[in-house]
């Protein structure tokens, strides 16, 4: 059986890496952390924030509501309080549909 290398995934991400992923300033992420109760990244001894994949999923949901759908902070908080699970499912569906669309566009370009 041939040796297959596994992809190594980081456990913790810095606030700079997360800000770069969302193309926002680090101060916005710190602000959202203070505003939204669902966002609680771990902090190391120095006080640096360490985001897990779960924290990034929550941030993606907040980003989707505030930046993409145009909710106010109060509106986004209310949506997260009432039906966060349904919103996460919808966001996952949107992400998978975007991947399928990109695949189809690449396939069309190859023809």
Gaussian input, Z-matrix of N, CA and C with variables (Angstrom, degrees):
# hf/3-21g

backbone

0 1
 N
 C     1     B1
 C     2     B2     1     A1
 N     3     B3     2     A2     1     D1
 C     4     B4     3     A3     2     D2
 C     5     B5     4     A4     3     D3
 N     6     B6     5     A5     4     D4
 C     7     B7     6     A6     5     D5
 C     8     B8     7     A7     6     D6
 N     9     B9     8     A8     7     D7
 C    10    B10     9     A9     8     D8
 C    11    B11    10    A10     9     D9
 N    12    B12    11    A11    10    D10
 C    13    B13    12    A12    11    D11
 C    14    B14    13    A13    12    D12
 N    15    B15    14    A14    13    D13
 C    16    B16    15    A15    14    D14
 C    17    B17    16    A16    15    D15
 N    18    B18    17    A17    16    D16
 C    19    B19    18    A18    17    D17
 C    20    B20    19    A19    18    D18
 N    21    B21    20    A20    19    D19
 C    22    B22    21    A21    20    D20
 C    23    B23    22    A22    21    D21
 N    24    B24    23    A23    22    D22
 C    25    B25    24    A24    23    D23
 C    26    B26    25    A25    24    D24
 N    27    B27    26    A26    25    D25
 C    28    B28    27    A27    26    D26
 C    29    B29    28    A28    27    D27
 N    30    B30    29    A29    28    D28
 C    31    B31    30    A30    29    D29
 C    32    B32    31    A31    30    D30
 N    33    B33    32    A32    31    D31
 C    34    B34    33    A33    32    D32
 C    35    B35    34    A34    33    D33
 N    36    B36    35    A35    34    D34
 C    37    B37    36    A36    35    D35
 C    38    B38    37    A37    36    D36
 N    39    B39    38    A38    37    D37
 C    40    B40    39    A39    38    D38
 C    41    B41    40    A40    39    D39
 N    42    B42    41    A41    40    D40
 C    43    B43    42    A42    41    D41
 C    44    B44    43    A43    42    D42
 N    45    B45    44    A44    43    D43
 C    46    B46    45    A45    44    D44
 C    47    B47    46    A46    45    D45
 N    48    B48    47    A47    46    D46
 C    49    B49    48    A48    47    D47
 C    50    B50    49    A49    48    D48
 N    51    B51    50    A50    49    D49
 C    52    B52    51    A51    50    D50
 C    53    B53    52    A52    51    D51
 N    54    B54    53    A53    52    D52
 C    55    B55    54    A54    53    D53
 C    56    B56    55    A55    54    D54
 N    57    B57    56    A56    55    D55
 C    58    B58    57    A57    56    D56
 C    59    B59    58    A58    57    D57
 N    60    B60    59    A59    58    D58
 C    61    B61    60    A60    59    D59
 C    62    B62    61    A61    60    D60
 N    63    B63    62    A62    61    D61
 C    64    B64    63    A63    62    D62
 C    65    B65    64    A64    63    D63
 N    66    B66    65    A65    64    D64
 C    67    B67    66    A66    65    D65
 C    68    B68    67    A67    66    D66
 N    69    B69    68    A68    67    D67
 C    70    B70    69    A69    68    D68
 C    71    B71    70    A70    69    D69
 N    72    B72    71    A71    70    D70
 C    73    B73    72    A72    71    D71
 C    74    B74    73    A73    72    D72
 N    75    B75    74    A74    73    D73
 C    76    B76    75    A75    74    D74
 C    77    B77    76    A76    75    D75
 N    78    B78    77    A77    76    D76
 C    79    B79    78    A78    77    D77
 C    80    B80    79    A79    78    D78
 N    81    B81    80    A80    79    D79
 C    82    B82    81    A81    80    D80
 C    83    B83    82    A82    81    D81
 N    84    B84    83    A83    82    D82
 C    85    B85    84    A84    83    D83
 C    86    B86    85    A85    84    D84
 N    87    B87    86    A86    85    D85
 C    88    B88    87    A87    86    D86
 C    89    B89    88    A88    87    D87
 N    90    B90    89    A89    88    D88
 C    91    B91    90    A90    89    D89
 C    92    B92    91    A91    90    D90
 N    93    B93    92    A92    91    D91
 C    94    B94    93    A93    92    D92
 C    95    B95    94    A94    93    D93
 N    96    B96    95    A95    94    D94
 C    97    B97    96    A96    95    D95
 C    98    B98    97    A97    96    D96
 N    99    B99    98    A98    97    D97
 C   100   B100    99    A99    98    D98
 C   101   B101   100   A100    99    D99
 N   102   B102   101   A101   100   D100
 C   103   B103   102   A102   101   D101
 C   104   B104   103   A103   102   D102
 N   105   B105   104   A104   103   D103
 C   106   B106   105   A105   104   D104
 C   107   B107   106   A106   105   D105
 N   108   B108   107   A107   106   D106
 C   109   B109   108   A108   107   D107
 C   110   B110   109   A109   108   D108
 N   111   B111   110   A110   109   D109
 C   112   B112   111   A111   110   D110
 C   113   B113   112   A112   111   D111
 N   114   B114   113   A113   112   D112
 C   115   B115   114   A114   113   D113
 C   116   B116   115   A115   114   D114
 N   117   B117   116   A116   115   D115
 C   118   B118   117   A117   116   D116
 C   119   B119   118   A118   117   D117
 N   120   B120   119   A119   118   D118
 C   121   B121   120   A120   119   D119
 C   122   B122   121   A121   120   D120
 N   123   B123   122   A122   121   D121
 C   124   B124   123   A123   122   D122
 C   125   B125   124   A124   123   D123
 N   126   B126   125   A125   124   D124
 C   127   B127   126   A126   125   D125
 C   128   B128   127   A127   126   D126
 N   129   B129   128   A128   127   D127
 C   130   B130   129   A129   128   D128
 C   131   B131   130   A130   129   D129
 N   132   B132   131   A131   130   D130
 C   133   B133   132   A132   131   D131
 C   134   B134   133   A133   132   D132
 N   135   B135   134   A134   133   D133
 C   136   B136   135   A135   134   D134
 C   137   B137   136   A136   135   D135
 N   138   B138   137   A137   136   D136
 C   139   B139   138   A138   137   D137
 C   140   B140   139   A139   138   D138
 N   141   B141   140   A140   139   D139
 C   142   B142   141   A141   140   D140
 C   143   B143   142   A142   141   D141
 N   144   B144   143   A143   142   D142
 C   145   B145   144   A144   143   D143
 C   146   B146   145   A145   144   D144
 N   147   B147   146   A146   145   D145
 C   148   B148   147   A147   146   D146
 C   149   B149   148   A148   147   D147
 N   150   B150   149   A149   148   D148
 C   151   B151   150   A150   149   D149
 C   152   B152   151   A151   150   D150
 N   153   B153   152   A152   151   D151
 C   154   B154   153   A153   152   D152
 C   155   B155   154   A154   153   D153
 N   156   B156   155   A155   154   D154
 C   157   B157   156   A156   155   D155
 C   158   B158   157   A157   156   D156
 N   159   B159   158   A158   157   D157
 C   160   B160   159   A159   158   D158
 C   161   B161   160   A160   159   D159
 N   162   B162   161   A161   160   D160
 C   163   B163   162   A162   161   D161
 C   164   B164   163   A163   162   D162
 N   165   B165   164   A164   163   D163
 C   166   B166   165   A165   164   D164
 C   167   B167   166   A166   165   D165
 N   168   B168   167   A167   166   D166
 C   169   B169   168   A168   167   D167
 C   170   B170   169   A169   168   D168
 N   171   B171   170   A170   169   D169
 C   172   B172   171   A171   170   D170
 C   173   B173   172   A172   171   D171
 N   174   B174   173   A173   172   D172
 C   175   B175   174   A174   173   D173
 C   176   B176   175   A175   174   D174
 N   177   B177   176   A176   175   D175
 C   178   B178   177   A177   176   D176
 C   179   B179   178   A178   177   D177
 N   180   B180   179   A179   178   D178
 C   181   B181   180   A180   179   D179
 C   182   B182   181   A181   180   D180
 N   183   B183   182   A182   181   D181
 C   184   B184   183   A183   182   D182
 C   185   B185   184   A184   183   D183
 N   186   B186   185   A185   184   D184
 C   187   B187   186   A186   185   D185
 C   188   B188   187   A187   186   D186
 N   189   B189   188   A188   187   D187
 C   190   B190   189   A189   188   D188
 C   191   B191   190   A190   189   D189
 N   192   B192   191   A191   190   D190
 C   193   B193   192   A192   191   D191
 C   194   B194   193   A193   192   D192
 N   195   B195   194   A194   193   D193
 C   196   B196   195   A195   194   D194
 C   197   B197   196   A196   195   D195
 N   198   B198   197   A197   196   D196
 C   199   B199   198   A198   197   D197
 C   200   B200   199   A199   198   D198
 N   201   B201   200   A200   199   D199
 C   202   B202   201   A201   200   D200
 C   203   B203   202   A202   201   D201
 N   204   B204   203   A203   202   D202
 C   205   B205   204   A204   203   D203
 C   206   B206   205   A205   204   D204
 N   207   B207   206   A206   205   D205
 C   208   B208   207   A207   206   D206
 C   209   B209   208   A208   207   D207
 N   210   B210   209   A209   208   D208
 C   211   B211   210   A210   209   D209
 C   212   B212   211   A211   210   D210
 N   213   B213   212   A212   211   D211
 C   214   B214   213   A213   212   D212
 C   215   B215   214   A214   213   D213
 N   216   B216   215   A215   214   D214
 C   217   B217   216   A216   215   D215
 C   218   B218   217   A217   216   D216
 N   219   B219   218   A218   217   D217
 C   220   B220   219   A219   218   D218
 C   221   B221   220   A220   219   D219
 N   222   B222   221   A221   220   D220
 C   223   B223   222   A222   221   D221
 C   224   B224   223   A223   222   D222
 N   225   B225   224   A224   223   D223
 C   226   B226   225   A225   224   D224
 C   227   B227   226   A226   225   D225
 N   228   B228   227   A227   226   D226
 C   229   B229   228   A228   227   D227
 C   230   B230   229   A229   228   D228
 N   231   B231   230   A230   229   D229
 C   232   B232   231   A231   230   D230
 C   233   B233   232   A232   231   D231
 N   234   B234   233   A233   232   D232
 C   235   B235   234   A234   233   D233
 C   236   B236   235   A235   234   D234
 N   237   B237   236   A236   235   D235
 C   238   B238   237   A237   236   D236
 C   239   B239   238   A238   237   D237
 N   240   B240   239   A239   238   D238
 C   241   B241   240   A240   239   D239
 C   242   B242   241   A241   240   D240
 N   243   B243   242   A242   241   D241
 C   244   B244   243   A243   242   D242
 C   245   B245   244   A244   243   D243
 N   246   B246   245   A245   244   D244
 C   247   B247   246   A246   245   D245
 C   248   B248   247   A247   246   D246
 N   249   B249   248   A248   247   D247
 C   250   B250   249   A249   248   D248
 C   251   B251   250   A250   249   D249
 N   252   B252   251   A251   250   D250
 C   253   B253   252   A252   251   D251
 C   254   B254   253   A253   252   D252
 N   255   B255   254   A254   253   D253
 C   256   B256   255   A255   254   D254
 C   257   B257   256   A256   255   D255
 N   258   B258   257   A257   256   D256
 C   259   B259   258   A258   257   D257
 C   260   B260   259   A259   258   D258
 N   261   B261   260   A260   259   D259
 C   262   B262   261   A261   260   D260
 C   263   B263   262   A262   261   D261
 N   264   B264   263   A263   262   D262
 C   265   B265   264   A264   263   D263
 C   266   B266   265   A265   264   D264
 N   267   B267   266   A266   265   D265
 C   268   B268   267   A267   266   D266
 C   269   B269   268   A268   267   D267
 N   270   B270   269   A269   268   D268
 C   271   B271   270   A270   269   D269
 C   272   B272   271   A271   270   D270
 N   273   B273   272   A272   271   D271
 C   274   B274   273   A273   272   D272
 C   275   B275   274   A274   273   D273
 N   276   B276   275   A275   274   D274
 C   277   B277   276   A276   275   D275
 C   278   B278   277   A277   276   D276
 N   279   B279   278   A278   277   D277
 C   280   B280   279   A279   278   D278
 C   281   B281   280   A280   279   D279
 N   282   B282   281   A281   280   D280
 C   283   B283   282   A282   281   D281
 C   284   B284   283   A283   282   D282
 N   285   B285   284   A284   283   D283
 C   286   B286   285   A285   284   D284
 C   287   B287   286   A286   285   D285
 N   288   B288   287   A287   286   D286
 C   289   B289   288   A288   287   D287
 C   290   B290   289   A289   288   D288
 N   291   B291   290   A290   289   D289
 C   292   B292   291   A291   290   D290
 C   293   B293   292   A292   291   D291
 N   294   B294   293   A293   292   D292
 C   295   B295   294   A294   293   D293
 C   296   B296   295   A295   294   D294
 N   297   B297   296   A296   295   D295
 C   298   B298   297   A297   296   D296
 C   299   B299   298   A298   297   D297
 N   300   B300   299   A299   298   D298
 C   301   B301   300   A300   299   D299
 C   302   B302   301   A301   300   D300
 N   303   B303   302   A302   301   D301
 C   304   B304   303   A303   302   D302
 C   305   B305   304   A304   303   D303
 N   306   B306   305   A305   304   D304
 C   307   B307   306   A306   305   D305
 C   308   B308   307   A307   306   D306
 N   309   B309   308   A308   307   D307
 C   310   B310   309   A309   308   D308
 C   311   B311   310   A310   309   D309
 N   312   B312   311   A311   310   D310
 C   313   B313   312   A312   311   D311
 C   314   B314   313   A313   312   D312
 N   315   B315   314   A314   313   D313
 C   316   B316   315   A315   314   D314
 C   317   B317   316   A316   315   D315
 N   318   B318   317   A317   316   D316
 C   319   B319   318   A318   317   D317
 C   320   B320   319   A319   318   D318
 N   321   B321   320   A320   319   D319
 C   322   B322   321   A321   320   D320
 C   323   B323   322   A322   321   D321
 N   324   B324   323   A323   322   D322
 C   325   B325   324   A324   323   D323
 C   326   B326   325   A325   324   D324
 N   327   B327   326   A326   325   D325
 C   328   B328   327   A327   326   D326
 C   329   B329   328   A328   327   D327
 N   330   B330   329   A329   328   D328
 C   331   B331   330   A330   329   D329
 C   332   B332   331   A331   330   D330

   B1=1.4433
   B2=1.5263
   B3=1.3213
   B4=1.4615
   B5=1.5307
   B6=1.3169
   B7=1.4601
   B8=1.5192
   B9=1.3183
   B10=1.4572
   B11=1.5197
   B12=1.3125
   B13=1.4472
   B14=1.5143
   B15=1.3082
   B16=1.4541
   B17=1.5211
   B18=1.3170
   B19=1.4567
   B20=1.5151
   B21=1.3142
   B22=1.4580
   B23=1.5236
   B24=1.3129
   B25=1.4542
   B26=1.5179
   B27=1.3048
   B28=1.4541
   B29=1.5157
   B30=1.3163
   B31=1.4564
   B32=1.5287
   B33=1.3251
   B34=1.4532
   B35=1.5197
   B36=1.3315
   B37=1.4555
   B38=1.5259
   B39=1.3298
   B40=1.4645
   B41=1.5198
   B42=1.3242
   B43=1.4572
   B44=1.5284
   B45=1.3260
   B46=1.4622
   B47=1.5188
   B48=1.3238
   B49=1.4656
   B50=1.5277
   B51=1.3244
   B52=1.4596
   B53=1.5261
   B54=1.3308
   B55=1.4636
   B56=1.5219
   B57=1.3132
   B58=1.4620
   B59=1.5271
   B60=1.3201
   B61=1.4683
   B62=1.5332
   B63=1.3303
   B64=1.4640
   B65=1.5214
   B66=1.3170
   B67=1.4590
   B68=1.5387
   B69=1.3268
   B70=1.4700
   B71=1.5278
   B72=1.3107
   B73=1.4650
   B74=1.5273
   B75=1.3196
   B76=1.4648
   B77=1.5271
   B78=1.3201
   B79=1.4622
   B80=1.5284
   B81=1.3231
   B82=1.4631
   B83=1.5340
   B84=1.3046
   B85=1.4593
   B86=1.5240
   B87=1.3284
   B88=1.4647
   B89=1.5331
   B90=1.3331
   B91=1.4628
   B92=1.5229
   B93=1.3318
   B94=1.4682
   B95=1.5270
   B96=1.3283
   B97=1.4676
   B98=1.5254
   B99=1.3298
   B100=1.4617
   B101=1.5263
   B102=1.3100
   B103=1.4622
   B104=1.5284
   B105=1.3265
   B106=1.4585
   B107=1.5299
   B108=1.3239
   B109=1.4604
   B110=1.5235
   B111=1.3331
   B112=1.4694
   B113=1.5204
   B114=1.3078
   B115=1.4598
   B116=1.5276
   B117=1.3233
   B118=1.4634
   B119=1.5304
   B120=1.3450
   B121=1.4625
   B122=1.5264
   B123=1.3084
   B124=1.4652
   B125=1.5334
   B126=1.3149
   B127=1.4655
   B128=1.5127
   B129=1.3517
   B130=1.4579
   B131=1.5215
   B132=1.3283
   B133=1.4682
   B134=1.5191
   B135=1.3239
   B136=1.4600
   B137=1.5321
   B138=1.3127
   B139=1.4609
   B140=1.5139
   B141=1.3319
   B142=1.4594
   B143=1.5252
   B144=1.3157
   B145=1.4500
   B146=1.5251
   B147=1.3285
   B148=1.4598
   B149=1.5222
   B150=1.3235
   B151=1.4576
   B152=1.5214
   B153=1.3295
   B154=1.4597
   B155=1.5249
   B156=1.3414
   B157=1.4694
   B158=1.5297
   B159=1.3342
   B160=1.4628
   B161=1.5321
   B162=1.3369
   B163=1.4637
   B164=1.5232
   B165=1.3144
   B166=1.4640
   B167=1.5285
   B168=1.3394
   B169=1.4639
   B170=1.5238
   B171=1.3257
   B172=1.4616
   B173=1.5202
   B174=1.3268
   B175=1.4659
   B176=1.5180
   B177=1.3306
   B178=1.4603
   B179=1.5211
   B180=1.3228
   B181=1.4576
   B182=1.5261
   B183=1.3209
   B184=1.4656
   B185=1.5239
   B186=1.3272
   B187=1.4670
   B188=1.5201
   B189=1.3300
   B190=1.4653
   B191=1.5296
   B192=1.3174
   B193=1.4637
   B194=1.5214
   B195=1.3278
   B196=1.4666
   B197=1.5280
   B198=1.3126
   B199=1.4653
   B200=1.5340
   B201=1.3184
   B202=1.4600
   B203=1.5248
   B204=1.3309
   B205=1.4616
   B206=1.5184
   B207=1.3357
   B208=1.4564
   B209=1.5137
   B210=1.3202
   B211=1.4597
   B212=1.5234
   B213=1.3277
   B214=1.4595
   B215=1.5223
   B216=1.3280
   B217=1.4629
   B218=1.5255
   B219=1.3210
   B220=1.4612
   B221=1.5285
   B222=1.3310
   B223=1.4572
   B224=1.5138
   B225=1.3239
   B226=1.4634
   B227=1.5215
   B228=1.3355
   B229=1.4655
   B230=1.5241
   B231=1.3356
   B232=1.4691
   B233=1.5288
   B234=1.3283
   B235=1.4694
   B236=1.5227
   B237=1.3175
   B238=1.4594
   B239=1.5260
   B240=1.3075
   B241=1.4606
   B242=1.5278
   B243=1.3363
   B244=1.4617
   B245=1.5207
   B246=1.3151
   B247=1.4688
   B248=1.5251
   B249=1.3105
   B250=1.4624
   B251=1.5251
   B252=1.3231
   B253=1.4651
   B254=1.5256
   B255=1.3321
   B256=1.4645
   B257=1.5313
   B258=1.3234
   B259=1.4610
   B260=1.5267
   B261=1.3259
   B262=1.4683
   B263=1.5261
   B264=1.3249
   B265=1.4670
   B266=1.5244
   B267=1.3348
   B268=1.4672
   B269=1.5246
   B270=1.3237
   B271=1.4619
   B272=1.5300
   B273=1.3351
   B274=1.4662
   B275=1.5276
   B276=1.3313
   B277=1.4571
   B278=1.5284
   B279=1.3178
   B280=1.4666
   B281=1.5245
   B282=1.3365
   B283=1.4732
   B284=1.5312
   B285=1.3193
   B286=1.4660
   B287=1.5238
   B288=1.3266
   B289=1.4643
   B290=1.5347
   B291=1.3343
   B292=1.4697
   B293=1.5239
   B294=1.3388
   B295=1.4658
   B296=1.5253
   B297=1.3246
   B298=1.4660
   B299=1.5251
   B300=1.3282
   B301=1.4672
   B302=1.5288
   B303=1.3407
   B304=1.4627
   B305=1.5264
   B306=1.3211
   B307=1.4547
   B308=1.5238
   B309=1.3256
   B310=1.4640
   B311=1.5264
   B312=1.3220
   B313=1.4632
   B314=1.5198
   B315=1.3349
   B316=1.4686
   B317=1.5156
   B318=1.3138
   B319=1.4501
   B320=1.5221
   B321=1.3203
   B322=1.4623
   B323=1.5303
   B324=1.3187
   B325=1.4682
   B326=1.5231
   B327=1.3141
   B328=1.4604
   B329=1.5218
   B330=1.3168
   B331=1.4761
   B332=1.4896
   A1=108.70
   A2=117.68
   A3=120.24
   A4=111.61
   A5=113.09
   A6=120.12
   A7=109.35
   A8=116.65
   A9=121.04
   A10=108.61
   A11=115.23
   A12=120.33
   A13=110.09
   A14=116.42
   A15=120.80
   A16=109.87
   A17=114.45
   A18=118.44
   A19=108.52
   A20=115.63
   A21=120.45
   A22=107.74
   A23=114.84
   A24=119.93
   A25=108.97
   A26=115.80
   A27=120.46
   A28=110.09
   A29=115.87
   A30=121.08
   A31=109.53
   A32=117.17
   A33=122.05
   A34=110.45
   A35=114.90
   A36=122.34
   A37=108.38
   A38=116.22
   A39=120.33
   A40=109.30
   A41=115.30
   A42=119.81
   A43=110.39
   A44=117.23
   A45=120.51
   A46=112.39
   A47=116.47
   A48=120.49
   A49=111.07
   A50=115.87
   A51=120.17
   A52=110.21
   A53=117.18
   A54=121.12
   A55=110.71
   A56=116.52
   A57=120.53
   A58=111.07
   A59=116.85
   A60=120.89
   A61=111.00
   A62=116.97
   A63=121.29
   A64=112.74
   A65=117.19
   A66=123.02
   A67=110.94
   A68=115.73
   A69=122.37
   A70=108.38
   A71=115.60
   A72=120.59
   A73=109.98
   A74=116.12
   A75=120.38
   A76=110.98
   A77=116.78
   A78=120.02
   A79=111.39
   A80=117.59
   A81=120.77
   A82=110.72
   A83=116.92
   A84=120.35
   A85=109.94
   A86=117.19
   A87=120.14
   A88=110.69
   A89=116.17
   A90=120.56
   A91=110.56
   A92=117.49
   A93=120.83
   A94=110.43
   A95=116.71
   A96=119.59
   A97=110.61
   A98=116.52
   A99=119.32
   A100=111.72
   A101=118.23
   A102=121.93
   A103=113.91
   A104=118.07
   A105=121.39
   A106=110.38
   A107=115.48
   A108=121.27
   A109=113.11
   A110=117.54
   A111=119.76
   A112=112.08
   A113=117.34
   A114=122.33
   A115=110.02
   A116=116.05
   A117=121.65
   A118=110.08
   A119=117.75
   A120=118.21
   A121=111.18
   A122=114.77
   A123=120.99
   A124=108.02
   A125=116.21
   A126=120.15
   A127=108.48
   A128=116.09
   A129=119.79
   A130=109.75
   A131=116.85
   A132=120.95
   A133=112.87
   A134=116.40
   A135=120.56
   A136=112.13
   A137=116.71
   A138=120.64
   A139=113.11
   A140=116.63
   A141=120.31
   A142=110.01
   A143=115.83
   A144=120.65
   A145=110.13
   A146=115.73
   A147=122.22
   A148=107.64
   A149=115.67
   A150=122.00
   A151=110.45
   A152=116.12
   A153=121.59
   A154=108.11
   A155=116.06
   A156=120.42
   A157=110.52
   A158=117.06
   A159=121.16
   A160=110.53
   A161=116.84
   A162=120.24
   A163=110.97
   A164=116.66
   A165=121.04
   A166=110.37
   A167=117.59
   A168=120.13
   A169=110.87
   A170=116.65
   A171=120.28
   A172=110.80
   A173=116.40
   A174=120.51
   A175=111.27
   A176=116.75
   A177=120.66
   A178=110.64
   A179=116.52
   A180=121.13
   A181=110.57
   A182=117.37
   A183=121.48
   A184=110.05
   A185=116.86
   A186=121.54
   A187=110.45
   A188=116.62
   A189=121.47
   A190=110.76
   A191=116.53
   A192=119.49
   A193=112.10
   A194=116.73
   A195=120.48
   A196=112.07
   A197=117.15
   A198=120.31
   A199=113.72
   A200=117.47
   A201=119.82
   A202=112.78
   A203=117.16
   A204=119.89
   A205=113.13
   A206=117.96
   A207=122.13
   A208=116.06
   A209=117.52
   A210=120.29
   A211=110.00
   A212=115.70
   A213=119.50
   A214=107.23
   A215=116.48
   A216=119.09
   A217=110.85
   A218=117.27
   A219=120.50
   A220=110.80
   A221=116.79
   A222=120.40
   A223=111.99
   A224=116.44
   A225=120.53
   A226=110.38
   A227=117.21
   A228=120.56
   A229=110.53
   A230=116.18
   A231=120.41
   A232=110.78
   A233=116.82
   A234=120.41
   A235=110.47
   A236=117.21
   A237=120.75
   A238=111.21
   A239=117.03
   A240=120.74
   A241=110.96
   A242=116.46
   A243=120.78
   A244=113.91
   A245=117.82
   A246=119.01
   A247=112.00
   A248=116.11
   A249=121.51
   A250=111.61
   A251=116.77
   A252=120.17
   A253=111.33
   A254=116.31
   A255=120.64
   A256=110.65
   A257=116.54
   A258=120.86
   A259=111.10
   A260=116.69
   A261=120.67
   A262=110.63
   A263=116.63
   A264=120.04
   A265=111.16
   A266=116.49
   A267=120.36
   A268=111.34
   A269=116.68
   A270=120.42
   A271=110.54
   A272=117.08
   A273=120.48
   A274=110.68
   A275=116.17
   A276=120.04
   A277=110.96
   A278=116.49
   A279=121.10
   A280=110.27
   A281=116.63
   A282=120.90
   A283=110.97
   A284=117.31
   A285=119.77
   A286=110.53
   A287=118.02
   A288=120.45
   A289=111.56
   A290=116.66
   A291=119.65
   A292=110.93
   A293=116.56
   A294=120.34
   A295=110.83
   A296=116.44
   A297=120.66
   A298=109.81
   A299=116.75
   A300=120.67
   A301=110.81
   A302=116.66
   A303=119.99
   A304=111.16
   A305=116.55
   A306=120.56
   A307=110.62
   A308=117.22
   A309=121.12
   A310=112.27
   A311=116.53
   A312=120.33
   A313=110.26
   A314=117.15
   A315=120.73
   A316=110.74
   A317=117.05
   A318=121.71
   A319=110.35
   A320=116.82
   A321=121.22
   A322=110.71
   A323=117.23
   A324=120.95
   A325=111.40
   A326=117.07
   A327=120.67
   A328=112.40
   A329=117.27
   A330=120.54
   A331=112.74
   D1=125.15
   D2=-176.80
   D3=-71.54
   D4=151.26
   D5=179.01
   D6=-74.27
   D7=128.50
   D8=178.52
   D9=-116.69
   D10=122.27
   D11=-179.45
   D12=-75.86
   D13=135.00
   D14=178.29
   D15=-89.08
   D16=147.26
   D17=173.25
   D18=-74.02
   D19=131.93
   D20=-180.00
   D21=-94.49
   D22=123.16
   D23=178.95
   D24=-109.59
   D25=136.50
   D26=179.84
   D27=-67.67
   D28=149.39
   D29=176.46
   D30=-88.50
   D31=-41.55
   D32=-178.40
   D33=-123.33
   D34=142.52
   D35=178.46
   D36=-120.87
   D37=144.32
   D38=179.00
   D39=-78.71
   D40=165.21
   D41=179.98
   D42=-65.42
   D43=-31.45
   D44=177.22
   D45=-65.81
   D46=-41.54
   D47=178.18
   D48=-65.40
   D49=-39.89
   D50=179.61
   D51=-67.85
   D52=-43.54
   D53=179.00
   D54=-61.83
   D55=-38.76
   D56=178.80
   D57=-66.59
   D58=-37.68
   D59=179.56
   D60=-62.88
   D61=-38.07
   D62=-179.24
   D63=-93.83
   D64=-5.15
   D65=-179.60
   D66=59.44
   D67=46.37
   D68=177.28
   D69=-130.81
   D70=169.92
   D71=178.17
   D72=-78.72
   D73=151.75
   D74=178.84
   D75=-63.62
   D76=-29.94
   D77=179.35
   D78=-64.45
   D79=-32.99
   D80=177.48
   D81=-66.05
   D82=-39.30
   D83=178.96
   D84=-67.16
   D85=-41.41
   D86=176.51
   D87=-62.79
   D88=-39.34
   D89=178.19
   D90=-64.05
   D91=-46.54
   D92=179.09
   D93=-61.69
   D94=-35.10
   D95=178.17
   D96=-61.62
   D97=-38.52
   D98=179.77
   D99=-75.56
   D100=-26.23
   D101=-176.44
   D102=-87.97
   D103=-35.25
   D104=-173.62
   D105=-107.54
   D106=125.28
   D107=-177.46
   D108=-68.88
   D109=-25.83
   D110=-176.07
   D111=-73.22
   D112=-15.20
   D113=-175.24
   D114=-99.38
   D115=105.60
   D116=-179.35
   D117=-136.63
   D118=79.19
   D119=178.61
   D120=-70.15
   D121=152.18
   D122=177.73
   D123=-72.50
   D124=148.46
   D125=176.12
   D126=-119.97
   D127=138.74
   D128=178.49
   D129=-83.67
   D130=-174.15
   D131=-176.67
   D132=-60.88
   D133=-30.71
   D134=179.05
   D135=-78.84
   D136=-15.03
   D137=-177.90
   D138=97.07
   D139=4.92
   D140=177.67
   D141=-73.28
   D142=137.29
   D143=-179.99
   D144=-75.08
   D145=138.94
   D146=177.44
   D147=-125.34
   D148=109.76
   D149=-175.99
   D150=-92.89
   D151=134.57
   D152=174.21
   D153=-93.77
   D154=173.82
   D155=176.77
   D156=-60.29
   D157=-35.57
   D158=178.86
   D159=-65.49
   D160=-41.39
   D161=176.77
   D162=-62.32
   D163=-38.94
   D164=-179.55
   D165=-68.24
   D166=-36.27
   D167=175.30
   D168=-62.71
   D169=-41.03
   D170=178.06
   D171=-65.70
   D172=-40.63
   D173=176.94
   D174=-63.47
   D175=-39.46
   D176=178.35
   D177=-61.55
   D178=-38.37
   D179=178.05
   D180=-66.08
   D181=-44.28
   D182=177.49
   D183=-63.09
   D184=-44.48
   D185=179.02
   D186=-59.65
   D187=-43.79
   D188=-179.84
   D189=-60.69
   D190=-45.18
   D191=-178.37
   D192=-68.36
   D193=-46.11
   D194=-172.69
   D195=-81.21
   D196=-49.25
   D197=-173.25
   D198=-87.29
   D199=-41.19
   D200=-175.05
   D201=-87.82
   D202=-40.11
   D203=-177.69
   D204=-97.43
   D205=-10.18
   D206=173.10
   D207=78.94
   D208=24.49
   D209=177.35
   D210=-71.88
   D211=150.43
   D212=169.56
   D213=-75.54
   D214=168.55
   D215=178.51
   D216=-62.12
   D217=-41.22
   D218=179.07
   D219=-65.16
   D220=-40.54
   D221=178.38
   D222=-65.42
   D223=-40.28
   D224=178.97
   D225=-66.57
   D226=-39.79
   D227=177.74
   D228=-61.70
   D229=-42.43
   D230=-179.70
   D231=-65.13
   D232=-42.07
   D233=178.98
   D234=-63.50
   D235=-42.47
   D236=179.76
   D237=-67.44
   D238=-34.98
   D239=-179.56
   D240=-69.83
   D241=-40.12
   D242=-174.41
   D243=-81.64
   D244=-44.41
   D245=-175.47
   D246=-149.59
   D247=62.40
   D248=-179.46
   D249=-66.43
   D250=-37.34
   D251=-178.03
   D252=-65.87
   D253=-42.27
   D254=178.72
   D255=-65.41
   D256=-40.71
   D257=177.60
   D258=-62.05
   D259=-41.93
   D260=178.94
   D261=-63.37
   D262=-41.58
   D263=177.87
   D264=-62.46
   D265=-43.01
   D266=178.47
   D267=-63.88
   D268=-41.22
   D269=179.69
   D270=-65.64
   D271=-40.33
   D272=176.90
   D273=-61.75
   D274=-39.69
   D275=179.02
   D276=-65.37
   D277=-42.19
   D278=178.46
   D279=-61.11
   D280=-44.70
   D281=-179.97
   D282=-62.02
   D283=-42.73
   D284=-179.29
   D285=-68.45
   D286=-37.14
   D287=177.20
   D288=-66.02
   D289=-35.55
   D290=176.06
   D291=-64.29
   D292=-39.31
   D293=178.33
   D294=-64.99
   D295=-42.50
   D296=178.61
   D297=-63.00
   D298=-43.06
   D299=179.50
   D300=-61.26
   D301=-45.57
   D302=178.95
   D303=-61.14
   D304=-40.29
   D305=178.03
   D306=-62.25
   D307=-44.80
   D308=-179.69
   D309=-65.80
   D310=-37.20
   D311=177.48
   D312=-65.01
   D313=-42.78
   D314=177.42
   D315=-63.98
   D316=-40.01
   D317=179.33
   D318=-64.02
   D319=-41.20
   D320=179.04
   D321=-64.65
   D322=-38.31
   D323=-179.74
   D324=-67.98
   D325=-28.35
   D326=-179.60
   D327=-77.87
   D328=-19.14
   D329=-179.84
   D330=-75.27

